[in-house]
Amino acid sequence: QVQLVESGGGLVQAGGSLRLSCAASGSIRSINAMGWYRQPPGKQRELVATITSPGRTNYADSVKGRFTISRDNAKNTVYLQMNSLKPEDTAVYYCNAAIRSTWSAYRDYWGQGTQVTVSS
């Protein structure tokens, strides 16, 4: 069973920073793209950032220039460095990864979600 475990969420004042981590574990053969999504209160889940195995990145316009996604393939871990946080960044943040296990084809996996709250 493949699992994604997130950490790093919390409460921060506007203008502050947080760093989220998400580590994949289990019977993993390979990991393709990884990414972060978020779901603000009462709103639909939305893309934040993605990163491919070669390191190509993509960001939502709302976070571009403030957030940085990175990955450590040796640790099967993806990170999201969040700077200059705004109240509108408040959301539950979810890790996502396209993973092929030793027993199955590629499919999307999701983390449990971690709360990020930005106060004014």
N, C-alpha and C positions, 0 to 999 in steps of 0.2 A: 504494500500500500504506500503510495507516494503522498507525502504531506508537505505543506508549506507553512512555516512558522514565522510569524511577524513579531517585531519588537520595535520600540522607539517612539511610540505615540505618547501623547501627553498634552498638557496645558502650557501655552506659551503666550506672551504678550505680542501684540502687533509689532512687526519689525524684527521679531526674534527668529530663531532657527531651530529646526529639529532634523534629526537624521533617522530615517526608517530603514530597517533591515528585514530581509525575508530570506530564509534558508530552506532549500528543498532537501528532503531526505527520503530514503526508501530505496526500492529497487529501480534505480534510474539508469537507463542506458544512455540517453542523451537529452539535452535541453536546447530548444531552439530559442525563440523570442521569449523575453520576460518583460514584465511591465507592472505599472501601478495604475489603479483606478480608484475613484473616490465616489462616495455617495453623500452629498450634503443632506441635512435634515429635510425630509419631505420632498426630496428631488430624486431624479433618476441617476443611476450610476453612470459615470463619465470617465473617459480616458484622461489620464494625467501624463504618462510618459511610457515609452517602450524602448527596448534595446535588443538588438539582434546579437547573435553569437560573435560576429566579427566586431561588434561595438557600435554599429550604426544606431543613432538615437532619433527619437521623434517626440515632440512635446505638444501638448495643448497650448493654444495661444495664450490662455489665461495664466500659465505658469512659466512660459518661455522667458529665459533670462533670470529667473529666480530659483528654479528647481534644477537639479542635476541628477540624472539617473546613471548608475554605473553597476558593474557586476564583477564578481570574482568567480570565474569558472571552476577553479580548484576547490572552492568552498560551496559551489552550487548556490550562491547567494547574490541577490540583487539589492541595491541600496537606492534610497531616494534622499538626497540632501535638499532640504527646503530652507531657503533663506528669504528674508524680507517678507515674512508671513503676514497675511491679511486676514481679517475676520471672515471673509468669504472663502477662505481656504478650509474653514471648519467643516469636517466631514469624517466619515469612516473610510479609511484608506485600505484597499485590498490589493494584495499581491497576486499576480497572475503569471503563469508560465505554461508554455507548450512543451510537454514532457513525454518522451517515449520510455516506458518502463521495459524491464527485461522480459515481460510477459505480454505486452500489448502494444498497439500502435500509438502514435502521437495523439494526445488529447489535452485540452485545457484543464489546468488545476487552479484552484483559488485558495488563498489564505483565509484565515478566520476573520480578518479585519481588525484594524487598530484605530482607536479614536484619536483624532487630532482636533484640538480646540484652541482657537486663537481669539484672545480677548482684545477689546478695543483699548 
